[in-house]
Amino acid sequence: MRYLITLILVSTVVLAASAEEPDDAPEVSCTSAYPRLSAARNSAVSNYEADPTEALAALEKIARDLQELLANCPTDPHLLALASDIKISLGENSQAVDLARRALVQAPESWQAHFALGTALSLLGEMDPAIGHLSKAATLAPDNLFLQVNLCSTLELAARYERAIQVCTAALPRLQESEHRGAVFFIRGRANRELGNSEAATADFEAAGSLGFDGERYYSDEHLGK
């Protein structure tokens, strides 16, 4: 699976903590807690490859903190979506689905909640609803290029090859300076190969390789929650 790479690339999904707020600042409200916990989540995910044990321990602590906060703020959509994301990171995908659905009840137009729900459903093998939510997330946040990349990847993994090629092709012109560009070429190459477009597939794989993209690592089984 590709979820570890997904987690690393999607570090812009959540808000960064304020530089003026110390890590040990008291929780004034659910709203003020969200940026700090989001930043802690980003830090843990970024540290996963260097120290998986420490990263997972950090994510488990964030999950506990969120559980306590949600006891007081059970309808906060930002915290619910973040809690869903953390549960995905820990491989607790059924709980992630429940949290994301609760977030969408409160904020139906939250791309973060649609993204979390779509990702959790895809990891549970429920590809049709997953694609629907990931497509909605990409529509709600058109400037977040990662969402297009993730949709392209999910479509290919779900054997929706023609649509995967369409989404990947549409994303590439906007990814000229992006670290995701190699991934999109590689994903499109896989889809082209499955459709028997051997020349197009070869060209895509060569383009991905020229950008230094490691396709074997991208589709490895070494992901959070495995």
ZAFI-104882 format. One record per residue (C-alpha): x, y, z. Coordinates in nm, 2 decimals, always signed. Layout:
REC      X      Y      Z
REC      X      Y      Z
...
//
This chain:
REC      X      Y      Z
REC  +0.00  +0.00  +0.00
REC  +0.09  +0.36  -0.04
REC  -0.04  +0.51  +0.28
REC  +0.29  +0.60  +0.45
REC  +0.38  +0.81  +0.14
REC  +0.03  +0.95  +0.14
REC  +0.07  +1.07  +0.50
REC  +0.40  +1.23  +0.43
REC  +0.29  +1.41  +0.12
REC  -0.03  +1.54  +0.28
REC  +0.14  +1.73  +0.56
REC  -0.04  +2.05  +0.43
REC  -0.38  +1.90  +0.51
REC  -0.39  +2.04  +0.86
REC  -0.32  +2.38  +1.00
REC  +0.02  +2.46  +1.14
REC  +0.04  +2.57  +1.50
REC  +0.10  +2.93  +1.58
REC  +0.47  +3.01  +1.63
REC  +0.37  +3.22  +1.93
REC  +0.19  +2.93  +2.11
REC  +0.43  +2.72  +2.33
REC  +0.38  +2.34  +2.32
REC  +0.28  +2.33  +2.69
REC  +0.02  +2.61  +2.66
REC  -0.30  +2.53  +2.84
REC  -0.60  +2.43  +2.63
REC  -0.83  +2.73  +2.63
REC  -1.08  +2.58  +2.39
REC  -1.12  +2.31  +2.13
REC  -1.06  +2.57  +1.86
REC  -0.73  +2.68  +2.01
REC  -0.62  +2.31  +2.06
REC  -0.66  +2.22  +1.69
REC  -0.35  +2.40  +1.55
REC  -0.12  +2.26  +1.81
REC  -0.24  +1.91  +1.77
REC  -0.23  +1.94  +1.39
REC  +0.13  +2.05  +1.41
REC  +0.21  +1.76  +1.64
REC  +0.05  +1.52  +1.40
REC  +0.26  +1.66  +1.11
REC  +0.58  +1.63  +1.32
REC  +0.50  +1.27  +1.41
REC  +0.43  +1.16  +1.05
REC  +0.74  +1.34  +0.92
REC  +0.94  +1.15  +1.18
REC  +0.80  +0.81  +1.09
REC  +1.07  +0.68  +0.86
REC  +1.35  +0.80  +1.10
REC  +1.19  +0.65  +1.41
REC  +0.87  +0.45  +1.36
REC  +0.83  +0.36  +1.73
REC  +0.86  +0.72  +1.85
REC  +0.63  +0.84  +1.57
REC  +0.36  +0.59  +1.66
REC  +0.38  +0.67  +2.03
REC  +0.34  +1.04  +1.94
REC  +0.03  +0.96  +1.73
REC  -0.12  +0.75  +2.00
REC  -0.08  +1.04  +2.25
REC  -0.24  +1.28  +2.01
REC  -0.53  +1.03  +1.97
REC  -0.57  +1.03  +2.35
REC  -0.56  +1.40  +2.37
REC  -0.83  +1.43  +2.10
REC  -1.05  +1.18  +2.27
REC  -1.04  +1.39  +2.59
REC  -1.11  +1.71  +2.39
REC  -1.40  +1.55  +2.20
REC  -1.56  +1.45  +2.53
REC  -1.61  +1.83  +2.59
REC  -1.65  +1.93  +2.22
REC  -1.82  +1.63  +2.05
REC  -1.94  +1.83  +1.75
REC  -1.62  +2.02  +1.66
REC  -1.57  +1.93  +1.29
REC  -1.20  +2.02  +1.28
REC  -1.11  +1.80  +1.58
REC  -1.33  +1.52  +1.45
REC  -1.16  +1.53  +1.11
REC  -0.82  +1.54  +1.27
REC  -0.91  +1.25  +1.50
REC  -1.02  +1.05  +1.19
REC  -0.68  +1.12  +1.02
REC  -0.50  +1.00  +1.33
REC  -0.70  +0.68  +1.35
REC  -0.61  +0.61  +0.99
REC  -0.24  +0.66  +1.07
REC  -0.28  +0.40  +1.35
REC  -0.46  +0.16  +1.12
REC  -0.79  +0.20  +1.31
REC  -0.99  +0.26  +0.99
REC  -1.34  +0.17  +1.11
REC  -1.31  +0.42  +1.39
REC  -1.17  +0.67  +1.14
REC  -1.49  +0.63  +0.92
REC  -1.71  +0.69  +1.22
REC  -1.52  +1.01  +1.32
REC  -1.52  +1.15  +0.96
REC  -1.89  +1.09  +0.92
REC  -1.95  +1.28  +1.25
REC  -1.74  +1.56  +1.11
REC  -1.94  +1.57  +0.79
REC  -2.27  +1.60  +0.98
REC  -2.13  +1.92  +1.14
REC  -1.95  +2.05  +0.83
REC  -2.08  +1.88  +0.50
REC  -1.84  +2.10  +0.29
REC  -1.53  +2.01  +0.49
REC  -1.27  +1.88  +0.24
REC  -1.06  +1.75  +0.53
REC  -1.35  +1.53  +0.65
REC  -1.43  +1.41  +0.30
REC  -1.06  +1.33  +0.25
REC  -1.04  +1.14  +0.58
REC  -1.36  +0.95  +0.51
REC  -1.25  +0.86  +0.16
REC  -0.91  +0.75  +0.27
REC  -1.04  +0.53  +0.55
REC  -1.30  +0.37  +0.32
REC  -1.04  +0.30  +0.05
REC  -0.82  +0.12  +0.31
REC  -1.13  -0.08  +0.41
REC  -1.18  -0.18  +0.04
REC  -1.50  +0.02  -0.01
REC  -1.37  +0.18  -0.32
REC  -1.69  +0.33  -0.48
REC  -1.78  +0.55  -0.18
REC  -1.42  +0.62  -0.12
REC  -1.37  +0.76  -0.47
REC  -1.69  +0.97  -0.42
REC  -1.56  +1.14  -0.11
REC  -1.20  +1.19  -0.24
REC  -1.35  +1.34  -0.56
REC  -1.56  +1.58  -0.34
REC  -1.25  +1.67  -0.14
REC  -1.06  +1.76  -0.46
REC  -1.36  +1.96  -0.58
REC  -1.39  +2.16  -0.25
REC  -1.01  +2.24  -0.24
REC  -0.90  +2.27  -0.60
REC  -0.58  +2.45  -0.51
REC  -0.46  +2.15  -0.30
REC  -0.28  +1.96  -0.57
REC  -0.21  +1.66  -0.34
REC  -0.58  +1.59  -0.34
REC  -0.57  +1.54  -0.72
REC  -0.26  +1.32  -0.68
REC  -0.43  +1.11  -0.42
REC  -0.75  +1.08  -0.63
REC  -0.54  +0.97  -0.92
REC  -0.37  +0.70  -0.71
REC  -0.69  +0.57  -0.56
REC  -0.86  +0.54  -0.90
REC  -0.57  +0.34  -1.03
REC  -0.57  +0.11  -0.72
REC  -0.94  +0.06  -0.77
REC  -0.88  -0.04  -1.13
REC  -1.06  +0.27  -1.26
REC  -0.78  +0.30  -1.52
REC  -0.94  +0.53  -1.78
REC  -1.05  +0.78  -1.52
REC  -0.72  +0.76  -1.34
REC  -0.54  +0.85  -1.66
REC  -0.78  +1.15  -1.70
REC  -0.72  +1.28  -1.35
REC  -0.35  +1.23  -1.37
REC  -0.32  +1.40  -1.71
REC  -0.53  +1.69  -1.59
REC  -0.31  +1.73  -1.28
REC  +0.03  +1.72  -1.45
REC  +0.03  +2.07  -1.60
REC  -0.02  +2.21  -1.25
REC  +0.26  +2.00  -1.10
REC  +0.56  +2.15  -1.29
REC  +0.75  +2.23  -0.97
REC  +0.58  +1.98  -0.74
REC  +0.74  +1.68  -0.56
REC  +0.43  +1.49  -0.66
REC  +0.50  +1.51  -1.04
REC  +0.70  +1.18  -1.05
REC  +0.43  +1.00  -0.86
REC  +0.16  +1.11  -1.11
REC  +0.37  +0.99  -1.41
REC  +0.42  +0.65  -1.23
REC  +0.06  +0.61  -1.15
REC  -0.05  +0.70  -1.50
REC  +0.21  +0.45  -1.63
REC  +0.05  +0.17  -1.42
REC  -0.29  +0.26  -1.56
REC  -0.17  +0.27  -1.91
REC  +0.00  -0.06  -1.87
REC  -0.32  -0.22  -1.74
REC  -0.51  -0.09  -2.05
REC  -0.24  -0.23  -2.28
REC  -0.10  +0.11  -2.37
REC  +0.25  -0.02  -2.36
REC  +0.43  +0.27  -2.53
REC  +0.25  +0.53  -2.32
REC  +0.32  +0.33  -2.00
REC  +0.69  +0.31  -2.09
REC  +0.71  +0.68  -2.15
REC  +0.54  +0.75  -1.81
REC  +0.77  +0.52  -1.62
REC  +1.07  +0.68  -1.78
REC  +0.94  +1.02  -1.69
REC  +0.89  +0.91  -1.33
REC  +1.24  +0.76  -1.32
REC  +1.39  +1.08  -1.46
REC  +1.24  +1.27  -1.17
REC  +1.38  +1.03  -0.91
REC  +1.05  +0.87  -0.82
REC  +1.08  +0.53  -0.64
REC  +0.77  +0.34  -0.75
REC  +0.86  +0.03  -0.56
REC  +0.87  +0.22  -0.23
REC  +0.55  +0.40  -0.31
REC  +0.36  +0.07  -0.34
REC  +0.54  -0.10  -0.05
REC  +0.36  -0.25  +0.25
REC  +0.56  -0.04  +0.50
REC  +0.29  +0.20  +0.60
REC  +0.15  +0.33  +0.92
REC  -0.11  +0.09  +1.06
REC  +0.03  -0.22  +0.88
//
